[in-house]
Amino acid sequence: MLTLKRLIANPLVRYYRDLLNSVKDNSIHKYARVLPGAILSKSRLDEYSSVGRDVELINSTLGRYSYVSYASRVANCDIGPFCSIGWHTIISPGFHPTDHVSTHPIFYSDQAQCATTWIEKSAQVENGRTIIGPDVWIGVNAVILDNVKIGVGAIIAASAVVTKDIEPYTVVGGVPAKPIRARFDEATKDKLIASEWWEMSAEWLHKNRGLFLGPPEHLLAAIDKEKTATRA
């Protein structure tokens, strides 16, 4: 027994155990990265996406070049490309009923959260699907509730609790999260959304990477030029 405990505690054994758990029942692009300690289940990772240490990614998709940082938990969520998700973020934590006598899951859930359950089949929906658009930045310790939709280019401040949909290119913060400011005027927001720059090829984005550090107009003009040339 002592030998078995030592074997399980061995860092190399733990590393390969975690690696095996991380790839089971998942679709992981060959250029994606999964760091030790991460647990993935029924999830898909696109090219150059990254899952950090001790992250749980459950029944979710992670778009290209998006990353989830240390010790976050993401469930039942579709994350677009070029998203940045900070440490200790929780996405789709699930529901408890508020109109029953008790909120405890032993009365309505078959998941045995407390090591047992008193019912054979869950009596209500326990989780929703959360949608996070492209180029979203979520700060550390944020909580995103189930069934929320976060628009393109939104920013979620650290420790915010998001309970409602967030409009594109809006900065929100607080508990519950409320709009702080718009990142761009309406016309610019509409043009950025219509451009779908996140769908451009990696080669084009890399070639024009400097445009992402300047005014949106320069990037939009380059995209229009590229699309016009492609159609010609």
Secondary structure as UniProt FT lines:
FT   HELIX           2..9
FT   HELIX           11..23
FT   TURN            24..25
FT   STRAND          27..28
FT   TURN            30..31
FT   STRAND          33..34
FT   TURN            36..37
FT   STRAND          39..41
FT   STRAND          44..45
FT   TURN            47..48
FT   STRAND          50..51
FT   TURN            53..54
FT   STRAND          56..58
FT   STRAND          61..62
FT   TURN            64..65
FT   STRAND          67..68
FT   TURN            70..71
FT   STRAND          73..75
FT   STRAND          77..79
FT   TURN            81..82
FT   STRAND          84..85
FT   TURN            87..88
FT   STRAND          90..91
FT   HELIX           105..107
FT   TURN            113..114
FT   STRAND          130..132
FT   TURN            134..135
FT   STRAND          137..138
FT   TURN            140..141
FT   STRAND          143..144
FT   TURN            146..147
FT   STRAND          149..150
FT   TURN            152..153
FT   STRAND          155..156
FT   TURN            158..159
FT   STRAND          161..162
FT   TURN            168..169
FT   STRAND          170..173
FT   TURN            174..177
FT   STRAND          178..182
FT   HELIX           186..195
FT   HELIX           197..199
FT   HELIX           202..207
FT   HELIX           209..213
FT   HELIX           216..231
//
